[in-house]
């Protein structure tokens, strides 16, 4: 039941965002006309295009104690393929999962949405993810603690968030060109980015997330079975696209930030720790390589959102939503 509620929360979150951007005020702020340097950017490379794509999304988390001992929890990754369509700078891609990255017969159940919304100089990354079932110590590695690899079907996570950045050099630098593909960056350029974010992360399990029998050297306060964490903060960074000969390009970006966190953590003995506001580190990165031709275009993009959240007793819960996507498209000029 809780997993279904998490799925409904994701759906409601996405729907509210969609209709929120349809308001008159949102249109006036986000879609007002702006001027661009055509020597650097081709804004509408074509009216229509079709595209094939492949995508893999994920959100794994780590628990660390105050001695930096770590336990990793990773879902069963899926790879989806599909087709897409674009009209001017609006692109819609639809696909189905066709491949699991593990050979296990048991798999993670999930609702996974990571979308990009880049009107003019305003950049939004929207995350709504719900997972049920993760692998503990998925690589079987041995460090300070040696944990047997196992699948925890009772662990459920919900992550809702929005990252916003303002693109300062929007007249000469396109964020859409390397990540969506409907624009073309003609010359190398970069831009400062600044903005903020808000996120909510909820984690539950039927028993201790780290099984008591294999806790080893871990701090006993990490024997938790529930956590609800709310974070918000500010980010600032830089993005740059290097345009190579023959219309190939490489794009790198890094947007570090400071995160202010609060929430509640519950241990297996029903001990609750209400965490006052703490500060921690956050890092968002968009990277891409590709080809931006007049007819054909191709992209390989990576989105990484690293969150490091302090919880009770100097422990830490780190979670990492992300997406890897490949696109091959054809423009109708």
C-alpha positions in Angstrom: 0.0 0.0 0.0 2.8 2.4 0.9 4.5 1.7 -2.4 1.3 2.5 -4.3 1.0 5.7 -2.4 4.5 6.6 -3.4 3.7 6.0 -7.0 0.6 8.2 -6.8 2.7 10.9 -5.1 5.0 10.8 -8.1 2.1 11.0 -10.6 0.5 13.9 -8.7 3.9 15.7 -8.4 4.5 15.5 -12.2 0.9 16.5 -13.0 1.0 19.5 -10.7 4.2 20.7 -12.3 2.8 20.4 -15.8 -0.4 22.4 -15.1 1.5 24.9 -13.0 3.6 25.9 -16.0 0.4 26.4 -18.0 -0.7 29.4 -15.9 -0.6 32.9 -17.5 2.0 34.2 -15.0 4.3 31.2 -15.7 4.1 31.8 -19.4 4.9 35.5 -19.0 8.0 34.8 -16.9 9.3 31.7 -18.7 8.3 32.1 -22.3 8.9 35.8 -23.0 10.7 36.6 -26.2 14.5 36.8 -26.0 17.2 37.7 -28.5 20.0 35.4 -29.4 23.3 35.7 -31.3 22.8 33.7 -34.4 26.5 33.4 -35.0 26.6 31.1 -31.9 23.1 29.4 -31.7 20.7 28.1 -34.3 17.5 28.3 -32.2 15.1 26.3 -34.4 17.3 23.9 -36.4 14.1 22.4 -37.8 10.4 22.6 -37.4 10.0 18.8 -36.9 12.3 15.9 -36.2 12.0 12.3 -35.3 14.4 10.4 -33.0 15.2 7.0 -31.6 16.6 6.8 -28.1 17.8 4.6 -25.3 17.7 5.6 -21.6 18.6 4.3 -18.2 17.6 6.0 -14.9 18.6 5.2 -11.4 18.6 6.4 -7.8 20.8 4.5 -5.3 21.7 5.5 -1.8 24.5 4.9 0.7 24.5 4.9 4.5 27.7 6.1 6.2 28.6 6.3 9.9 30.8 8.9 11.5 33.9 6.7 10.8 33.1 6.7 7.0 32.1 3.1 7.0 29.6 2.7 4.1 26.9 0.3 2.9 25.5 0.7 -0.6 21.9 0.0 -1.8 21.3 -0.1 -5.5 18.2 -0.9 -7.6 18.1 -3.2 -10.5 18.8 -0.9 -13.4 16.6 -1.1 -16.5 17.4 0.1 -20.1 14.5 1.4 -22.1 14.3 2.1 -25.8 11.7 4.1 -27.8 10.9 6.7 -30.3 10.5 10.5 -30.0 9.2 13.5 -31.8 10.1 17.2 -31.7 8.3 20.3 -32.7 10.6 23.3 -32.7 12.2 23.2 -29.2 9.6 20.9 -27.7 10.7 17.2 -27.6 8.7 14.2 -26.4 10.2 10.7 -26.1 8.3 7.5 -25.2 9.7 4.1 -24.7 9.5 0.8 -22.8 12.1 -1.1 -20.7 13.6 -4.0 -22.6 16.7 -5.0 -20.6 17.8 -5.5 -17.0 21.4 -4.8 -16.1 21.5 -7.7 -13.6 21.1 -11.4 -14.3 18.9 -11.9 -11.2 15.4 -13.2 -11.5 14.2 -10.7 -9.0 13.9 -7.1 -10.0 13.2 -3.6 -8.6 9.6 -2.3 -9.1 9.7 1.4 -9.9 8.1 4.5 -11.3 10.9 6.6 -12.6 10.6 10.1 -14.1 13.6 12.5 -14.7 12.6 15.3 -17.1 14.2 18.4 -18.4 12.3 21.7 -19.0 14.5 24.5 -20.5 12.4 27.5 -21.5 14.7 30.3 -22.6 17.4 31.0 -20.0 15.5 29.1 -17.2 16.6 25.5 -16.6 14.6 23.0 -14.7 15.4 19.4 -13.9 12.4 17.5 -12.4 12.7 14.3 -10.5 9.9 11.9 -9.4 11.1 8.4 -8.5 9.6 5.6 -6.5 11.5 2.3 -5.9 10.6 -1.0 -4.2 13.4 -3.5 -3.7 17.1 -2.8 -3.7 20.3 -4.8 -3.6 22.5 -4.5 -0.5 26.2 -4.4 -1.3 25.5 -5.1 -5.0 29.2 -5.4 -6.1 30.1 -7.9 -3.3 33.1 -5.8 -2.4 34.9 -6.1 0.9 36.0 -3.0 2.8 35.9 -2.1 6.4 32.7 -4.2 6.6 32.1 -7.4 4.6 28.4 -7.8 3.7 26.9 -10.7 1.7 25.1 -9.5 -1.4 21.3 -9.7 -1.0 18.1 -8.4 -2.3 15.9 -6.4 0.1 12.4 -6.4 -1.4 11.0 -4.6 1.7 13.0 -1.4 1.2 11.1 1.4 -0.5 12.2 4.9 -1.5 10.5 8.0 -2.8 12.4 11.0 -4.2 10.7 14.2 -5.4 12.7 17.2 -6.4 13.3 20.3 -8.6 16.6 21.8 -9.6 16.5 25.3 -11.1 19.4 27.2 -12.7 19.5 30.6 -14.4 21.6 30.6 -17.6 23.5 33.9 -17.7 25.1 33.8 -21.2 21.9 32.5 -22.8 22.4 34.7 -25.9 25.5 32.8 -26.9 25.2 29.5 -25.1 22.5 26.9 -25.6 21.7 24.3 -22.9 19.1 22.7 -25.2 21.6 21.9 -28.0 23.7 19.3 -26.1 21.0 17.8 -24.0 17.8 18.0 -26.1 19.2 18.3 -29.6 16.6 20.6 -31.1 19.1 23.5 -31.2 22.6 23.7 -32.7 25.6 25.3 -30.9 27.6 26.8 -33.8 30.6 28.1 -31.8 32.3 27.1 -28.6 30.8 29.0 -25.6 30.1 28.7 -21.9 28.0 30.2 -19.2 27.7 30.8 -15.5 24.8 29.0 -13.8 23.1 29.9 -10.5 19.9 28.8 -8.9 18.3 26.7 -6.2 16.6 23.4 -5.5 14.1 21.6 -3.2 13.8 17.9 -2.6 12.1 15.3 -0.4 13.5 11.9 0.2 11.5 9.1 2.0 12.9 5.7 3.0 11.2 2.8 4.7 11.9 -0.9 5.4 10.1 -3.6 7.4 13.3 -4.1 9.6 16.6 -2.4 10.0 17.9 -1.2 6.6 21.3 -2.6 7.6 20.6 -6.1 9.0 21.6 -6.3 12.7 23.5 -9.6 12.2 26.0 -8.1 9.7 26.4 -4.6 11.2 30.0 -5.2 11.9 31.9 -2.0 12.8 29.0 0.3 11.9 27.6 2.8 14.3 24.5 1.2 16.0 22.5 4.3 15.4 22.5 3.3 11.7 20.0 0.5 12.5 17.2 2.6 11.0 14.0 1.5 9.3 12.6 4.9 8.3 13.8 8.3 7.2 12.0 11.4 5.9 14.3 14.1 4.7 13.5 17.5 3.3 16.3 19.6 1.7 16.6 22.9 -0.1 19.5 25.1 -1.0 21.5 27.2 -3.5 23.7 26.2 -6.4 26.2 27.9 -8.7 28.5 26.6 -11.4 29.6 26.7 -15.0 28.8 24.9 -18.2 30.9 24.9 -21.4 30.4 23.4 -24.9 33.5 22.8 -27.1 32.5 22.7 -30.7 34.8 20.5 -32.7 35.3 20.2 -36.5 32.5 18.6 -38.5 29.8 19.7 -36.0 30.9 17.4 -33.2 30.9 18.7 -29.7 31.7 18.0 -26.0 29.8 19.6 -23.1 30.8 19.6 -19.5 29.2 21.3 -16.5 29.5 21.3 -12.7 27.1 23.0 -10.3 28.0 22.6 -6.7 25.7 23.8 -4.0 25.0 24.1 -0.3 22.0 22.1 1.0 20.0 22.8 4.2 18.4 19.7 5.6 15.8 18.7 8.2 13.7 15.6 8.9 13.1 12.6 11.0 14.9 9.2 11.4 13.4 6.2 13.2 15.5 3.2 14.4 14.3 -0.3 14.9 13.7 0.2 18.6 11.3 3.1 17.7 13.7 5.7 18.8 13.1 8.9 16.7 15.6 11.6 16.0 14.3 14.9 14.8 17.1 16.5 13.0 17.4 20.3 13.1 18.6 22.2 10.1 22.1 21.1 9.0 24.2 22.1 6.1 25.7 19.7 3.6 27.1 19.4 0.1 25.4 18.9 -3.2 26.7 18.5 -6.8 24.8 18.5 -10.1 26.4 17.7 -13.4 25.2 17.6 -17.0 27.7 16.2 -19.5 27.3 15.3 -23.2 29.0 14.4 -26.4 27.4 14.4 -29.8 27.0 15.6 -33.3 24.7 18.5 -34.3 24.2 18.2 -38.1 21.7 20.0 -40.2 19.8 16.8 -41.0 21.1 14.1 -38.6 22.0 14.7 -34.9 23.1 12.4 -32.1 23.6 12.8 -28.4 25.0 10.8 -25.5 24.1 12.7 -22.2 24.6 12.1 -18.5 22.7 13.8 -15.7 24.0 13.3 -12.1 22.5 14.8 -8.9 24.6 13.9 -5.9 23.0 14.6 -2.5 24.9 14.2 0.8 22.6 14.6 3.8 23.6 14.6 7.5 21.3 12.5 9.7 21.3 11.7 13.4 24.5 10.9 15.4 26.9 12.3 12.8 25.8 9.7 10.3 25.0 10.4 6.6 22.5 9.3 4.0 23.7 10.0 0.5 21.4 9.5 -2.5 22.1 9.8 -6.2 19.4 10.2 -8.8 20.7 10.2 -12.4 20.1 9.4 -16.1 22.1 8.2 -19.1 20.5 8.8 -22.5 21.4 8.2 -26.1 19.5 9.9 -29.0 19.7 9.6 -32.8 17.5 12.0 -34.7 16.6 13.3 -38.1 15.5 16.9 -38.9 12.8 17.9 -41.4 13.9 21.3 -42.5 
